[in-house]
Amino acid sequence: MARHTFIQETKLRDVQGRIGYITSTEKQEFLYAYYDTAEPIDDEYWKKLAEENQKEFRKSGTEGRCIEARELIIALPENYTEFDPETVLKEFTDAFEKEYGVECISALHHNKTKTNYHIHLIFSERRLLPEPEVKIAARNMFYDETGKKVRTKKEITDSEGNIRKGCSVIKKGEVYEQHLFGIKDPRFKGKDFLAETKQFYTDLINLHIKEPEKHLKVFDGDSVYLPTKKIGKNNPKAVEIRADNAARQEWNQTADVALVSGVPEEKIFEVKREDIQKAASESVKKEGWLPGLFKNIVHKAKEKLQGLIYSMKLPPKPLPKVDIDVYNGMVRVYKALTKERDAADKLRSTLTDLSMKRQKATDIFKAGERKQLDDQIVRTEKLIDKHEKAIDKIVRKAGYPDAQSFMRTLERSRDLVVKYEQELKDWKEEVAAIKEGRQPHRKPPKAPEKKSVREQLARYQKEAQEHTQRMKQQSRASRDMGR
């Protein structure tokens, strides 16, 4: 299964404090670079932005807390540590500024264990105005303790005629309102913004990854797979999330096996939708969130999917009689996948026998036999896991992001070759009928040429071969990045 992009968005209610945190060499043990695109306003761009946001928030009367800016956390693949940090950070930050037209400040970090190389990118939702917008009072203006404008001076004075503490007066001719920034860009509140940004940065990240099989992809919620969750720093539910992720990975591996075994994609997705997504939703409504709940649901769904795998008996498919190198290569990959699948199935049968023997070894004098069986069961489970993981490695090595993509391409290619063989068979029968003086069922068609079959196959396999066409361009881009 392909590795997915991780990009997280958060709302910032103290942008200056957050900037101080991500750019501090004292607070960040592994701070490699930071970069600011903002034009200075008395060298205080982000301070002025925060002040104006707070002013507008108070003026709106909205409850809650003011959002001063937003932040993206962008995880980078391991190979990015080979590139110059300042170049990486500048490229990613400038790309966002160019795409959305807002100022950014960013920092490039490793986490404490140096397992997560990532960018913090803070951006403004407002654009700096070419010239400040200033409003002058046409008459005296009065504001109460809450900052609300009132009509007369009497409304802000006490019984002795003095202006109450906290109230204010702006005299005629004085500035009563000033704006350095425009209104907030509504795109950043839109539900599609994060998805759009994930695709934007996924494309940028992949430009500097030489091996196509290591390219990241944006997780597709409509796929047969389950996404894993990121574990944040000091997350109190880290243990539960790790267990949850392990269950998701087991499901994803089983889905790979199911695809290679010929289980229709729609059947796998149906199990995912009904037995995981729907079951989890109903369980949470009924019982609330409980540790281990989702893991049990996934385990049951996995068992159901394994039942579908066992029920599939795929007859051997004949190889095409035409010389199609790419298709033959895919067939070799498919054989390797089925070999891993068959090995895993054989081990599962062995595991069942061992488990039955273990259940029967209850006699007090069979302690040694029980220990031996327990050891065999553990070794067998590890071997099964090894074969299941091998399926993912094989398809990625062949240049496909996951087994799902490979099986789609193989099926389309196989249909084309079978169609060609049937057309050729019909043609031979009809030619034989003409030679024997019999009336053919239809006019004999001209035998398809290998070249035309190659062209059709290449068109069907476009998505699997695009990486080959881009190799040189990506390689040059990666070398330039490393300079």
N, C-alpha and C positions, 0 to 999 in steps of 0.2 A: 504494500500500500504506500502511496506517495506521501511525502512529508508535507504538512500544511503550513501555511503562513500564520504567524501569530502577531496580530496588531490589536492593541487595546486602547480604547478612548476613555478619558476621564474629564470631568468638569473641575476647574480650579476656582476655588473661592478665596485663595490668597496667592496670587500669581507671583508676587515678589518673594514670598517665603519659599515657594516651590522652586523658583529660579535659583535662589540662594542655596537650596539643598542639592539640586542636580549639578551645580557648577562649582561646588565647594571641594577643594582638595583635602580638607580636613574631614568632611563628612563622607566622601567617596574614596574608598581605598584604591579602586581601579578606575580612575577618571582619565581618559585618553585624549579628549579634545572637547571644546565647546565653541559654539559659533552663534553669532547674533546678526540677523539681517536688518534690524530696525535702524532707521535714520534717527539720530539723536534729537530729542527735544530737551535742550539744556542737559543733555546726557542722562535723561530720566524718562525714556520712552515708556517703559513698562509701569513705572510709578504713575505717570500721567494717565495711562490707559486704565489702571486700576481705579484711580480717583474718578474718572469720568463714568466708568461702569457703575461705581457705587452711587454717584450722583443720580444717574438715570434710573437706577433701581429704586432709590428712595422716592424719586419723583413719580414712578409708576404705581407705588402703593402695593406692590406685589408682596405676598407673604413668603417666608423662607429666607434663603441666603443668596446673595448676589453671585453670579458666575462671572468672574473677571477674565477668564481665558479658558482654553481647552488644551489637553495634552494627549499626544499619541505615544505609546510605547511600542517600538518596532523591534522584534527579535530578528537577529541576523544569523545566517548559517556560519558554521565554524570556519569555513575558508576565508571569510571576510577579515579574520585576524591577520591574514597575510598582507593585507593592503594598508596603505598609509591612513591612519585614523582621521586626520584632518581632511584628506581628500574625500574619504567616504562620507563623513559628516556633512561637508559642504555640498556634495552632490545630492544627498538625500534632502537636505534642508532647502537648497535652491530649487530643487524640482517641485517641492510643495509650494513654495512662494510663487513660482512661475505658474503653476496649475491653478492656484486659488487666489492669488493676488493679495495675500495678507503677510504681515511680518511674523517672523519666527525666531525663537531662540532654542538651541538644542545642545545636547551633550551625549557623548558616547561612553558607555560604561561596560564593565563586566560585573557580575554579581560576586558575592564574597567567595564562592567556591570556583569561580571562573568557568562556569558551565553555561552561562547565558550572556552572550554578547549582544548588546541592545542599544537602541537610540531612544532618548527622551526628546520629543519634539513638542515644544509649547508654541501655540499660535494664537494670534489675536482674531476675534470674530469681527473686529471693526477695522476699517481702513483709515489711515491718516488723511485728513482733508488737505488740499493744496494750500489753503489759507484758513486760519481759525475763523469760525463763525461766531460773531459777537452780537449780542442783543443789548440795546441801550434803553433804559427806563424812560418812557415818555411822561411819567408822573411818579410821585412817591409810591413805593410799593411796600407792603407790610406782610411779614411772615410770622406765624405763631411758633410755639416751642417745637412742634413736630416738623417745621419747615413748610407747612402748608400756607399758601397765599390766602390772605384775608382782604376784605374790601376797605376797611377803615382802620385808622390808628387806634380808635377807641377799643377795638377788639383785642388789642395786645397790651393795653395799659391796665394798671391796678386801680384800686379805689382812690389813690392819691394822684393819679394821672401819670405815674411813672411807667416806662416800658418794662414789662415783666422780664425776668431773667430767662434767657434762651430765645426770646423773640428778637426780630431784627427789622431794620428799616433800610431800604435802598432808595436813595434820593434821586429825583429827576436828573437825567443826564448821566447817571452812573451805569456801569455794566451790571446787568442782573443775570445774565446767562452767557456762557461761552462754551463752544464745542471745538475740540481739536480733532475729533474723530467722527466718522459717519455712523449710521445705524448698523446694528449687527446683521451680518449676512445670514439670511434664513437657511441657506444650504447646510450650514453646520448643525442645524437642529433636525434636518430631514432624516427619515429612517434609512434612506439609501446612502447617506454620506459614508458611513463606516465600510459598507460593502464595496462602494466605489473606491475608497482609499486602499482597501486590502488588495484589490485587483491592480491598482496603480502601482503600489509598492512591490507586489509580487512580480510584476513584469520588470521592474527596475532591478530587483534583487537577482532575478534569473539571468540578466544580461552579463553578470560577472561570475556565473557558474559554468565551467567548461563542460562538465559531463551532463548531458540531457537527462539521464536517469536520476540525477540529484536535484533537478529543478523542483522548486516549491509550487504548490498550487493552492488556490483558495478553496476551502472546504465547501463541498456541494451538499446542502442539506437534503437534496433529492437523490443522493447516491445510496448504495446499500450499506455504507459504512457509518459508524458512530464517531463523533469528534471526541477527542480527549480534552481535558481541562487544564489550564495553566495553574500552577500552584504559586501564589504570590508570597512575598517575604513575610515571615511571621504569621502565616495563615493558621488560625486555630483549628481549622478543619483539614489540615494537610494530610493526616493519616487516612481520613475518610476519602479524600479526593484521590489519593494514590490507589486505594482499593477500588474505587470507582473507575479510575483510568485503566487498571489492570483488567477489569471486567470488559470494558469497551474494546481493549486491544484483543482480548480473546474472541470477542464477537467478530471483529474485523478480520482476524486470521481465519475464522470459520467461514466467513463470507467469501474469502478468497478461495478456499477449498471448494465451496459450493459452486462458485462460478466456473472453476476449472473442471468440476465434475459434470457440468452441463445443466445444473439447476437454473431455470430461467431467471433472469435478473428481476423481473416483476414479482416472481414468487418470493425471492429473498427480501425485496423491499416490502412486500405484504407482511411478512413475519416481523420485520423491523417496525413497521407502522402499528400493527395490531398488538403484537406481543411485547413490544418494548415501549414505544412512545405512548400509545393509548393506555396500556396497562400501568405505566409509571404515573401518568397524569391522574388516572382514576384512584390509584393507591394513595397518592399525595393528598388528594381531596378528602379521602376517607380517613386515612391514618395520620396525615401530616408527614413531614420529612423525618425519616429515621435512618441512622447509619446502617449500611448494609442492605437497605431496601432495594435500591436500584441494582445492586450486584446480584441479588437473588432473581430479580425480574429478567436480567440479561442472561443469567445462567439457564433459566427455563426456556427462553427464546433460542439460545444456542443449542439446547438439546433438541428442540423442534426442528431447527435447521439441519442438524446432523441426521435426523430421521429422513429428511428430504434427500440428503446426500446419499445415504445408504440405499434409498429406493431407486436411485438413478442407475440404469444399466446402459452405458453408452456403447453402441456397436462401433467396431473399428471403421473409420472412414477411409475410402480408397484415396491414394495419392493421385494428384492430377498427372495426366500423361504428357502435359506440355512442359516446356523448360521455363519455369518461373522461379528464379533463384530466391526472391524475397519470400514467396509463399512457402517454398521448401524449408527456408530458415525458420519460418513461423511454426511449421509442423514439427521441426526438431525441438523447438522451445516447448511446444505443447506436449511432446512425448516426455520431456524432462519433468514437466509439471505433473503429468499423470503418474510418472514413476514415483515422485515424492508423495502424491496423494495415495497411491496403492500401498506404499511402504507404511504410511501413517495408518491406513485402514487395517493392514495386517497386524500392526502393533496394537491397535485398539482391540482386535480380536484376542490377541495374547493377553492384554490387560484385563479383559473380561474373564478369561480363564483363571488368571492369577487371583483376581478378586474373589472368585467363587471358591478357589482352594483356600484362600485366607479365611473366608467365612466358616469353612468346615474345620479348620485347624484350631479347635477350641479346647482340645484336651490339655490338661495341665502339664503333660510330658512333652508337648509339642512346641515349647517356647522357642527352641532353636529354629524349627521349621517356620514358625510365624515370623521371626526376625528375617530369615532368608527371603520369605515371600514379600515382606514389607520392602526390603531393599530392591527386589526385582521390580516391584510396582513403581517405586520412585524412579528407577532407571528407565523403565518403559515410558513413563509419563514424560520424562525429559527428552527421550528420543522422539516421541510424538510431536512435542513442541518444536524440536529441531527441524523436523520435516515440514511442519506447517510454516515455519518462518522461512524455510528454503524456497517456498513457492513465491513469496514476496521478493526475495533476492534474485531469483531467476528472471522474473518479468522486468525488474528494474535494470538488470544487467543487459537485457535484450533491448532496452531503450524505451520501455513503456512505463508510465507512471504507476500503474497498479494492474492487478489481474483483471479487474473490470474492463479497463481500456483495452487490454490485450485480447480478451475473449470477444469483445465487440468487433474488433478489427479482424480477428480470425474467422468469425462467423460470416462476415460480409465477404471476405476473400474466398472462403470455402464455397459459398453459394455461387460465386462467379465461376469457379473452376468446375463445379458440378454441372452448372448450366452449359458450359462450353463442351464438356464431355458428352452430355445428352444431345446437344445440337450436332456434334460430330458423329455420334452413333446414328442419329436419324438420317443424317446426310449419307452415310455409308449404306444404310438399308435402302434408301431411295435410289441411289446410284445402282445398286445391285438389281433392284426391281426393273430399272430401265434396261439394263444389259440382258436380262432374262425375258424382256418383252412384256413384263407385267405393268399395269397402270399404277404408278406411285400415288400415294395418298395426297401428296402435294409436290410442288415443283422443288427439285433438289436444290437446297441453298448452297452457296459457295462456302467451302470449309473455312472457318475463321483462321486468320493468320496469327501466329504467336505474338507478333508485334502488337496487334490490336488488343489481344488479351492482356499483354503487359501494360498497355496504356490504361485499360479499364481498371486493372488491379491497382496500379499506381494511384489512380484517382480515388478508389475506395480506401486506400491505405494512407491517404494524405496526412491525416492527423498523426499517424505513427511515424511518418518519414520526415515531418517538418523539421525535426531536430537535426537531421543530417544536413539539410539544406542551409541551416543557420549556423552550423558548427564553426566555420571560418570566421564569420562576423562576431560571434560570441567570444571566440578565442582571442581575436584582436582586441575586443573591448576589455576582456579580462586582463590581457597583458598591459594595456594602457592604464588600467586601474591600479596595477601593481607597481607602476613606476613612481 
